């Protein structure tokens, strides 16, 4: 009788231990999923904000509420390279939602990775948006790819930096954002090629309609 009781206790302990291990693994998986979800959401939100801002600004290339201020739209893009663009536009204000009729200069570019050397991700950069002659201010971090390609009226890709910006009719914009922290806490990085959660967006053919207003 005593032996049977001991065997029952051992069997019960083994079952209880197995159940505890299953519960712990389920709890760990749940926490891992929630953490991954939060990190992925942050990356996606960063990308959405960048995409909205770029589409809004780039579609207003060569736009001015006072059309007499920009009678030659083809001269609106002042500099065009893969990671830097400068153009004329007209900023919206509270009093003038469609623009105040004054030409404004807008520049986009990405800074070097060394500016974010304090983040674990060695590839992230600051995306800068500069209005007129204001001090450059990073509008978003976590950008690892910011690339612009330019095409002429026949949709031929133009070599960059574009020697004659007057030829530009279409733009292709590519942006990728990544989380600053690796997945190593949750994933075996030897198994996964990408160790930073990332999100990718591409505007295949962005048309600034005012460029065609010639």
HELIX and SHEET records of a PDB file:
HELIX    1   1 UNK A    2  UNK A   58  1                                  57    
HELIX    2   2 UNK A   67  UNK A   70  5                                   4    
HELIX    3   3 UNK A   73  UNK A   75  5                                   3    
HELIX    4   4 UNK A  113  UNK A  116  5                                   4    
HELIX    5   5 UNK A  165  UNK A  167  5                                   3    
HELIX    6   6 UNK A  209  UNK A  212  5                                   4    
SHEET    1   A 7 UNK A  77  UNK A  80  0                                        
SHEET    2   A 7 UNK A  84  UNK A  89 -1                                        
SHEET    3   A 7 UNK A 104  UNK A 110 -1                                        
SHEET    4   A 7 UNK A 125  UNK A 131 -1                                        
SHEET    5   A 7 UNK A 137  UNK A 151 -1                                        
SHEET    6   A 7 UNK A 170  UNK A 178 -1                                        
SHEET    7   A 7 UNK A 198  UNK A 207 -1                                        
END                                                                             
